[in-house]
Amino acid sequence: MQYAHELGLQKNTGMGVAPVDWVDIKAWAQLTGTELHAEESKILRQLSFYYVSQYNNSKAHDCPAPEND
């Protein structure tokens, strides 16, 4: 989870939030000197998709927003 917090689980676009993509993950890993295994990269990307999906679902008045601590 530390990697997910450092990388961030979303990125802002002109149309709202979007999941991080492979380029974002690769750039973060290279810039921080973090060696990621393929499976770890896949997990980070999937977590990002889940987070953004829940973020968008949370726009409904009866659904709480995901925590981002």
Steps between C-alpha positions, in 0.01 A plus 500: 500500500794734551568497126137583427510799735828626355390455140146620557195304394362756259606774267306809411403563141302775336196273525539395865702224659647198323697194606877521481634340186805288425707806407423660839598183685821458302598865543434490875703180540793639302500839674485348848740215427229248589537159339154366428426145395242459225240375746548804725446731202182315408373528858569876511312549175206290617485687832489823305208376287309391812570830674385713207192285453402543865583871482257540211234286670536718809344794321164351598365666816464168685852367430800616707816605321807275529751596767834633386718505811 
